């Protein structure tokens, strides 16, 4: 679901903490009630997503720079402004 800006094809344990089991566009995330405890990731952690009053999305503490960067049959990639190393609540 999420792509680190400088590490789009990374398959490390770190990247698995930024990929969820869900497939949502930015519009869908904005229109839904986000789970307070975050989304489950492939790495087994929780990834928190926050909607700001300015209409931005914050994922794991990083601002989404370009939502819906790429659409694939198995997910949506959103470009973010940094690397998610440890999803924080």
N, C-alpha and C positions, 0 to 999 in steps of 0.2 A: 504494500500500500504506500509506503514512503520510500523515498530515494535520497540518500545523502548526496549533497551537491557535488562533491569531488570523488565519490566512490559509488557510482551507479551500478557496477557489476560485482561489487564486493560480496563474497559468500562467507565472510567471517562470522564468528559468534556475535560480534557487535552488530552487524547488519540484521541478524535475526531478531534483535530486540527492537527493530524499527519496522518490521513487517508483520502485519496482523493477518488473521484468518478471514477478515471481512473485506468486502470490496465496496468502497463508497467514493462518490464524487464529492467535491467540495460543497456543491449545492445540497447534496443529501446530508452531509455532516452539519451544515448550517441549519437545516430544517428539522433536525431530530434532537431529542433529549439525549445528550451524551452520557454514557455511564460514568458515575462519579469515581469509580475505582479504575477506570480505564479499559482499554481493549486488550485481550490476550494476544501475545505475540508468538511467532514461531519459536522464539528462544525461551518461552515459558514465563516471561516477565509481563508486567502490565504497562501499557503505553497510554498515558493520559493525553487527551486532546481537549483544548480549551478554545472557546469562541470569545473573542474580545469585543468590547463595545464598538470598536472601529470596524468590525466586520472581518478581522483577520482570524486565522487559525494558528494556534500554537500547538506544536506536536513535540512531546518530550522536552519541552523547554525551548524549542527552536521554531521560529516563525516560518510559516509556509510562504515561499517566495513566488512560486508559480504553481497554482493548483491545476490539477488535471493535466500535468505535463505530458503524460503519455497514457493511452488506454490500451489495455491488453485483454485477452480472453480470460486471464486469471487474476486481474487486478487493475488498480489505478495507481499511477506513480505521481506523487506530488513533490516538487522540488522544494527543499527546505534550506535555510540559511546556515546550517552547520551540521555537525555529526552528532547523532544520538549515541552516546556511549553507555549510558545506564538510565533507562527510563525512570523518571522520578515522579512521585506522586505529589 
